[in-house]
C-alpha cells in the first residue's frame, strides 16, 4: 500500500513540475514576440526619425534643403568645349572655376597677349604668371575689353552682358557681386568670427595660397586646407598689367560696372591672402588682365 502511495505522490510532483516549466516557456515566448513583432519596437536608432549612430540624424537646417547651396559637376560648357563646375549660392548660380575659353560664343578668337603687350582697348588673354600649365585650374587672365566683347558698362542686376561668357551666362555686375557677398555673409557656416564681412576664406580654394600666420585666422592664407566652405574655389591667380603680380596672394575678378570714368576703373572684387574681407572698391584698370567668373542668366 505504501508503495502505491509513494508512486502516486511522485506522479503528482512530476505533473506539477511539468506545468510550471510550460508556464515559464510560454512567458518567455510571449516576451520574445513582444520584442520582435510590435510595430516600431526594437532598439535600432535608425528606425527613429533623425536616428542613426550617435543619435544625431540629419537636421534639415544643416543640409542643402534650407540653403539650396550645392556644387554641380560640369554645370556649363564654353565655346571651346571646356566644362566647368558651377555652384548655387542663394538665388545665383556661379561658375565654380575661372574661365579659360579662347573663343567667344560667336566663334571669334580671343588673342593671346605676350609679355609687355598691354592695351586699354584691344582684347587680350594671358596665362597666369605666364605659365600655360596653370590655365587648366586657374583659368586665363583677361583684360576688360576681352571680357565685355564690345558691351558698355552697366550696374544692372542681372547685367545682361554675355560678353566672353558661354551662351546662357553673363558677366556679373557690381550689384551681382554684392548680392553674392550679402548672401554668403548671411550664412553662419560661411562666416568667420561671427562677422558677416569675414567671408573671403569661405570663397577661396583650399590650396596654393601663400601661408599667413597668427593674427590672420579669418584670411585665405591661414590654414588654407580649411578654406572653401562655399565651393566657390577662388584660386590666387594674381594680375597682369605689363608685369605679373599677386600670384599666390590675390584672386581678382571682373564686373561690368565702371566706377571711375576718368581713370577707366572697374569694380573688381579682390580676395587677398591677408584680408578677411572682399574689397570691391579696389577695382581694376581696364587694361589690366584678371580672372572672370560668369553667372547663369
C-alpha positions, 0 to 999 in steps of 0.5 A, spaced: 500 500 500 505 504 501 508 503 495 502 505 491 502 511 495 509 513 494 508 512 486 502 516 486 505 522 490 511 522 485 506 522 479 503 528 482 510 532 483 512 530 476 505 533 473 506 539 477 513 540 475 511 539 468 506 545 468 510 550 471 516 549 466 510 550 460 508 556 464 515 559 464 516 557 456 510 560 454 512 567 458 518 567 455 515 566 448 510 571 449 516 576 451 520 574 445 514 576 440 513 582 444 520 584 442 520 582 435 513 583 432 510 590 435 510 595 430 516 600 431 519 596 437 526 594 437 532 598 439 535 600 432 536 608 432 535 608 425 528 606 425 527 613 429 526 619 425 533 623 425 536 616 428 542 613 426 549 612 430 550 617 435 543 619 435 544 625 431 540 624 424 540 629 419 537 636 421 534 639 415 537 646 417 544 643 416 543 640 409 542 643 402 534 643 403 534 650 407 540 653 403 539 650 396 547 651 396 550 645 392 556 644 387 554 641 380 559 637 376 560 640 369 554 645 370 556 649 363 560 648 357 564 654 353 565 655 346 571 651 346 568 645 349 571 646 356 566 644 362 566 647 368 563 646 375 558 651 377 555 652 384 548 655 387 549 660 392 542 663 394 538 665 388 545 665 383 548 660 380 556 661 379 561 658 375 565 654 380 572 655 376 575 661 372 574 661 365 579 659 360 575 659 353 579 662 347 573 663 343 567 667 344 560 664 343 560 667 336 566 663 334 571 669 334 578 668 337 580 671 343 588 673 342 593 671 346 597 677 349 605 676 350 609 679 355 609 687 355 603 687 350 598 691 354 592 695 351 586 699 354 582 697 348 584 691 344 582 684 347 587 680 350 588 673 354 594 671 358 596 665 362 597 666 369 604 668 371 605 666 364 605 659 365 600 655 360 600 649 365 596 653 370 590 655 365 587 648 366 585 650 374 586 657 374 583 659 368 586 665 363 587 672 365 583 677 361 583 684 360 576 688 360 575 689 353 576 681 352 571 680 357 565 685 355 566 683 347 564 690 345 558 691 351 558 698 355 558 698 362 552 697 366 550 696 374 544 692 372 542 686 376 542 681 372 547 685 367 545 682 361 552 682 358 554 675 355 560 678 353 566 672 353 561 668 357 558 661 354 551 662 351 546 662 357 551 666 362 553 673 363 558 677 366 556 679 373 555 686 375 557 690 381 550 689 384 551 681 382 557 681 386 554 684 392 548 680 392 553 674 392 557 677 398 550 679 402 548 672 401 554 668 403 555 673 409 548 671 411 550 664 412 553 662 419 557 656 416 560 661 411 562 666 416 568 667 420 568 670 427 561 671 427 562 677 422 558 677 416 564 681 412 569 675 414 567 671 408 573 671 403 576 664 406 569 661 405 570 663 397 577 661 396 580 654 394 583 650 399 590 650 396 596 654 393 595 660 397 601 663 400 601 661 408 599 667 413 600 666 420 597 668 427 593 674 427 590 672 420 585 666 422 579 669 418 584 670 411 585 665 405 592 664 407 591 661 414 590 654 414 588 654 407 586 646 407 580 649 411 578 654 406 572 653 401 566 652 405 562 655 399 565 651 393 566 657 390 574 655 389 577 662 388 584 660 386 590 666 387 591 667 380 594 674 381 594 680 375 597 682 369 598 689 367 605 689 363 608 685 369 605 679 373 603 680 380 599 677 386 600 670 384 599 666 390 596 672 394 590 675 390 584 672 386 581 678 382 575 678 378 571 682 373 564 686 373 561 690 368 560 696 372 565 702 371 566 706 377 571 711 375 570 714 368 576 718 368 581 713 370 577 707 366 576 703 373 572 697 374 569 694 380 573 688 381 572 684 387 579 682 390 580 676 395 587 677 398 591 672 402 591 677 408 584 680 408 578 677 411 574 681 407 572 682 399 574 689 397 570 691 391 572 698 391 579 696 389 577 695 382 581 694 376 584 698 370 581 696 364 587 694 361 589 690 366 588 682 365 584 678 371 580 672 372 572 672 370 567 668 373 560 668 369 553 667 372 547 663 369 542 668 366 
